[in-house]
Amino acid sequence: MTKQQIVIAGTFDILHPGHIFLITEAAKLGEVTVVIARDENVVHTKGHPVIVPERQRLFMVQALKGVSKAVLGNLGSDFVKIIEELNPDILMLGPNQDISMEQVQNRLREKGLSTRVIRLEALFDEFPLNSTTRIIEKAFSNQKDRISQ
């Protein structure tokens, strides 16, 4: 029996336990391909640049257990294009990805894809530094403390 093809996508700027949890959960469903957001797309969607350049993020994610393949996303705002190219069985959204499952599912159907869209509901909260934002805040706080000493 062929394993299902699962796609997850994100910035993966500073790797943290939440990323590992998402990849681990996706790997329980099948072969995982991770789409890494392009630097310029992140600036457009998040309003700020990445810390780690896209090729380095790609290299890091590809090396993670549970990742079968990692690819750079397409340039521009049409995220469906890379999903068309990969044609996975399932597109898994992360719990904090601010996008409607229904909108994504409708866009995929418009393109003739039968890819099922699911969302990982649980946030990984076993460790306090479970997001890029929290890691950055902690780093700045520590640096500020060092400077004031």
C-alpha positions in Angstrom: 0.0 0.0 0.0 1.3 3.4 -1.0 1.7 6.0 1.8 -0.4 9.1 1.6 1.4 12.2 0.6 1.2 15.0 3.2 2.2 18.6 2.6 2.7 21.2 5.4 3.9 24.7 4.7 5.3 27.5 6.7 8.2 29.9 7.3 10.2 27.7 9.7 12.3 30.8 10.5 13.7 29.7 13.9 13.1 26.0 14.4 11.2 25.3 17.6 9.2 22.5 19.3 6.0 23.5 17.6 7.6 22.9 14.2 8.8 19.4 15.3 5.3 18.6 16.7 3.7 19.6 13.4 6.1 17.5 11.4 5.7 14.5 13.7 2.0 14.6 13.6 2.0 14.9 9.8 4.4 12.0 9.5 1.9 9.8 11.4 -0.4 10.2 8.3 2.2 9.6 5.6 5.2 10.9 3.7 5.8 14.5 4.5 6.8 17.3 2.1 7.5 20.6 3.7 7.0 23.8 1.7 9.3 26.6 2.9 8.0 30.1 2.4 10.2 32.3 0.2 11.9 35.2 1.9 10.1 37.9 -0.2 6.7 36.2 0.4 7.2 36.3 4.1 7.8 40.1 3.9 4.6 40.4 1.9 2.4 38.3 4.2 3.9 38.9 7.6 5.1 42.5 7.1 8.7 41.8 8.3 11.7 40.0 6.9 12.8 36.6 8.0 15.8 36.1 10.3 17.2 33.0 8.6 17.5 33.0 4.8 15.3 30.6 2.8 18.1 28.3 1.6 19.3 27.8 5.1 15.7 27.2 6.4 15.3 24.6 3.6 18.5 22.9 4.5 17.6 22.7 8.2 14.0 21.4 7.6 15.2 18.8 5.1 17.5 17.3 7.8 14.6 16.8 10.3 13.3 13.4 11.2 9.9 12.8 9.6 10.5 15.0 6.6 10.7 13.1 3.3 11.3 16.2 1.2 11.5 20.0 1.6 11.0 22.5 -1.2 10.9 26.2 -1.5 7.5 27.6 -2.3 6.7 29.6 -5.4 7.4 33.3 -5.5 4.2 35.5 -5.4 1.0 35.2 -3.5 -0.6 32.1 -5.2 0.1 29.4 -2.7 -2.0 27.0 -4.7 0.5 26.7 -7.5 3.0 24.6 -5.4 0.2 22.4 -4.1 -0.8 21.8 -7.7 2.7 20.8 -8.5 3.0 18.5 -5.5 -0.6 17.2 -5.8 -0.6 15.7 -2.2 -3.4 13.6 -0.7 -3.5 15.9 2.3 -2.6 19.5 3.1 -2.2 19.9 6.8 -2.4 23.4 8.2 -0.8 24.3 11.5 -2.9 25.4 14.5 -1.7 29.0 14.3 -1.8 29.4 10.5 -4.3 32.2 10.0 -6.1 30.9 7.0 -9.5 29.4 6.5 -9.6 25.7 5.7 -12.7 26.2 3.6 -11.1 28.9 1.5 -8.1 26.7 0.9 -10.3 23.7 0.1 -12.4 25.7 -2.4 -9.2 27.1 -4.1 -7.9 23.6 -4.5 -11.2 22.3 -5.9 -11.2 25.2 -8.4 -7.9 23.9 -9.7 -9.3 20.4 -10.0 -7.4 19.0 -7.0 -8.8 16.4 -4.7 -6.4 17.2 -1.9 -8.0 17.1 1.5 -7.3 20.0 3.8 -7.0 19.3 7.6 -5.8 21.3 10.5 -3.7 20.2 13.4 -5.8 21.6 16.2 -3.4 21.2 19.2 -0.7 23.7 19.9 2.4 22.1 21.3 2.9 23.7 24.8 5.2 21.3 26.6 8.0 23.9 26.5 7.6 27.7 27.0 9.7 28.6 24.0 7.4 27.0 21.5 7.2 29.7 18.8 9.5 31.9 16.9 8.0 35.0 18.5 8.6 33.7 22.0 12.2 32.7 21.2 12.9 36.2 19.8 11.3 37.9 22.8 13.4 35.8 25.2 16.6 36.6 23.2 15.9 40.3 23.3 15.0 40.2 27.0 18.3 38.4 27.8 20.3 40.8 25.7 18.7 43.8 27.4 19.5 42.3 30.8 23.1 41.8 29.8 23.5 45.3 28.5 22.0 46.8 31.7 24.4 44.9 34.0 
